[in-house]
Amino acid sequence: MLFNSLEFLVFFPVVCLCYYVIPHRVRYLFLLACSYFFYMCWNPEYALLMLTSTAITYASGLLIDSAEKLPDEKKRICRKKWYVALSFISNLAILFFFKYFDFAAATAVRLLGIVGLEVQPPVFDVILPVGISFYTFQALSYTVDVYRRDIYAERNFCKYALFVSFFPQLVAGPIERSKNLLVQINERHRFEFERVRDGLLLMLYGFFQKVVLAEYLAIAVNGVYNTYTERTGFQLLVATVLFAFQIYCDFGSYSNIAIGAAKVMGFRLMENFNTPYFAVSVADFWRRWHISLSTWFRDYLYIPLGGNRKGRVRKWFNLMVVFLVSGLWHGANWHFVIWGGLNGAYQVIGEWLRPLRERIMRLCRVDRHAASHRVLQMLITFVLVDISWVFFRASFAQGVEILKRIAGLGSLPWFTWGDNLAVMGLTPQTRNLLVLSLAVLIFADICKYRGIRVIEWLTHQGVWLRWLVYFAGIFGVLVFGVYGPGYNATQFIYFQF
């Protein structure tokens, strides 16, 4: 069931109504049933995978908790480590089989072919379970949190199962921590008009990002990238810039709808995006983009590897490991690994060149706090990130060819005076709609960047202005959104991860 489907527009109000009507003591059971129903709308059989992952990590939490009672410290630490290892191995084995087995087998066959060995790889016709990477990481973080004594093991299996499967953020995040979401399951959530209103407004903005912006941006990007060999450098440049906004709107919309939906029911989910394209460095970008995943890798991979505690070279090595793994997490293909490696390399090279940059800025007497300097940093960061997005969207060979054409090294002229809009599948009307919608997106991000809370400001205005904006937003999505009869709601980009 997709957020941008008519089924969800029926499902969610019914769930919320029943949630506030039924007694508090059984609400978690009701939400658990709704969450599994939500997931089973894709493939009922794969709900068993999620249940298996839930059972393994639930049991590991109890075993780790029981090991704490052992009087012998060495035996206690050893047992706890074994339980954590077994939890990780079993869960990652499931993830590997369904997501990475074919990729690993194909890679092994290629390597053997280089040395002259011809091997026929085994083929398993399995469909990638929706959101398996998200709920697996969420469940594994619980195991580590119990091991670190950040939380106590949850004794109620159904409450823990709800933590893993909570439907708003189940298939594309945010990847929640047990310290935040699990403890909220025991809280008594009462209907509060202001909180529900704010959640619905955030959901409305998320729908605008998805069915208006992301869908029309997808038309323009696909129209160029799917036929990149026939496109000029200018058309590819525009499509590449638009893809940066497409993936931001697509993924950001899911996060906003998820956070808003949870808020309507009284749950507080962590922020997943914080004006990423206003970042002044690639490292800053990753503090603002997909925050729940970035902090997951920081807490459960980067720091255990040693973080920045073992010298500069070791820190750079740890960064590269994290970003290469992050790339592989996003998809079983080498172009994702290249994308992750690029983002890691940007940061390593940036730190390596930092003394030289600072010396140049001192010699040139650059005011680091000047607005012009920050804008330049933002532009450079956007260009670097956008180059990496090319390899996220296309294969390595395709990405290299696209960048060559953008750089003016293609066989076609870099710019033509032909109808570039038609090439991108855009009409003058859809172009104007895109420009206006992008202006709304950028305005909203500017307000957030400057600490202006638009929803809070709006709710303090007069009733006529508030409802004018509400209805304008609703009708804007209904009139200009891509949905309805004859249209199959496109899945969110991050569903495949």
Buried (B, 14 or more C-beta within 10 A) or exposed (E): BBBBBEEBEEBBEEBBEEBBEEEEEEBBBBBBEBBBBBBBBBEEEBBEBBBEBBBBBBBBBBBBBEBBEBEEEEEBEEBBEBBBEBBBEBBEEBBEBBBBBBBBBBBEBEEEEEEEEEEEBEEEEEEBBBBBBBBBBBBBBBBBBBBEEBBEBBEEBBBBBBBBBBBBBBBBBBBBBBEBBBEBBEEEBEEEEEBBBBBBBBBBBBBBBBBBBBBBBBBBBBBBBEEBEEBBBBBBBBBBBBBBBBBBBBBBBBBBBBBBBBBBBBBEBBEBBBBBBBBBBBBBBBBBBBBBBBBBBBBBBBEEBEBBEEEEEBBBBBBBBBBBBBBBBBBBBBBBBBBBBBBBBBBBEBBEEEEEEEEEEEEEEBEEEEEEBEEEBBEEBBEBBBBBBBBBBBEBEBBBBBBBBBEEEBEBEBEEEEEBBEBBBBEEEBBEBBEEBBEBBBEBBEBBEEEEEBEEEBEEEEEEEBEEBBEEBEEBBEEBBBBEEEEEBBBBBBBBB
